[in-house]
Amino acid sequence: MQYTLRNIPEALDEALRQRARAEKKSLNRIVIEALARALGLSGRTLRQRDLSDLAGSWKEDTAFDRAIADQDRVDEELWK
């Protein structure tokens, strides 16, 4: 199957070309691999890079709160 893509943003074009050079692969191969990864067809699972597994897991800790409060204190002598 053959595709023709138009209006590729410059930043995307540069990133693809840099990856192709770095991996010593053709631009065509890099684009196909990127599309396959993005669509979950590469056989590799993508690592999730957000913090959703931590959302809502905060536990109150008074010692931590005291340590943070100490950092918020301004030393007036340093500001003279």
Protein Blocks (a to p, Z undefined) as FASTA:
>chain_A
ZZddehiafklmmmmmmmmmmnopafklmmmmmmmmmnopnopacddfbfklmgopaccd
fklmmmmmmmmpccfklmZZ
